[in-house]
Amino acid sequence: MRATPAGQRCRLYLITPPALQSKEFAGDLAEALDTGDVAAVQLRLKDATADQVRQAIDVLRPVAQEREVAFILNDDPALAAETDCDGVHVGQDDAPCREARRIVGPDRIVGVSCHDSRHLAMTAGESGADYVAFGAFFPTQSKLVPAGVPEPEILSWWSELFEIPCVAIGGITPENCGTLVRAGADFIAVITAVWSHDDGPGAAVAAFNRAITQAMEQQD
């Protein structure tokens, strides 16, 4: 996951529901990835045991990687490296970025939640993060980001000063993502708006890609 050069499109970053049946969910994931552009999938199973997470990785990682979509594990750098995930995402209460980098090595992705903090983002960048995540920008039920609510301007500030990509997260839908795309988000991270879409995850991915394209055309 690299910064989006000027004129290139913002991309989707899918995060799994916090609980799932991996074999059944594999079909939904394949539908989503086969319908439109997706850069990465993050497996986020907050209440699962290590064995349950391993089983989910075994089923879902090939679905993403066979489609050249990065497969990222939430929270656990050691397990990400052990199971050949493409990277790990850590929060402020997880392993520090520098430690996560040491564990997964130089060739895997390390992403860091930075909430609404410019200081946390700069610290993550200095510690070897491959991307920083800001949010929640909108009300969300996922409780991914418990801190303050950032303004879209933080994305503009970051993208103007740093080459490390920024991810926008939290309550994002096809209807409200345009502001974040135009502000400079390299990636839009989504959960509920894709997996709970009335017409299925494929329709949601298609709707997001249309909205991203429209926002970038307005930006030009």
C-alpha positions, 0 to 999 in steps of 0.5 A, a space after each residue: 500500500 503506497 501513497 496515491 500519486 497526484 491524479 491517481 485514484 483513492 482506493 478501498 480498504 475493506 475491514 471484515 466484520 468483528 465476528 464471522 463464519 469464515 467459510 460462509 464469509 469467503 463467498 461474500 469476500 470473493 464477491 466484493 473483490 471480484 466486483 471492483 477495485 479493492 486495495 486491501 482486506 483487514 481481518 479483524 476478529 476482536 473476540 476470537 481465539 488465536 486458533 479461530 483467527 488462524 482458521 479464518 486466515 487459512 480460509 480468507 487469506 487465499 481469497 484476497 492474495 489470489 486476487 492480488 489484494 493485500 491481506 492484513 491482520 489486526 493487532 497481532 504482528 507475530 501471528 501475521 508473520 507466522 501465517 504469511 499475511 501481507 501485513 499487520 494493523 496496530 492500534 495505540 493499545 497494541 504493539 508499538 509500531 517499531 516493535 511490529 515492524 521488527 516482528 513482521 520484517 521489512 517486507 510486510 505492511 505495518 499500519 497504525 491507528 492515529 485517531 485525530 492526532 497529528 502527533 501520533 501520525 508523525 510518530 508512526 511515520 518516524 517509526 516505520 509505518 507504511 500507512 497511518 489511519 485517521 478517524 472515525 470521521 462519521 458516527 460508527 457502531 464498530 467502535 474501531 476508533 474510540 478517540 476524538 473526531 478529526 476534520 477532513 482537513 487532517 487528510 489534506 495536511 498529511 497528504 501535502 507534507 508526507 509521502 506515507 499513505 493515509 487511510 480514512 475510517 469510521 462510518 464511511 458510506 458511498 454517500 459521504 466518502 467524497 469529502 474524504 476523497 477530495 481532502 486527500 485520503 489515499 484509502 477509504 476503510 469500510 466495514 458496515 457499508 459493505 457487509 451490511 449493504 442491502 444488495 450485497 457486498 459486490 453492489 457496495 464495492 461498485 457503489 464506493 468505486 463510483 463515488 470515489 471516481 466522481 469525487 476525484 473528477 470533482 477534485 480535478 
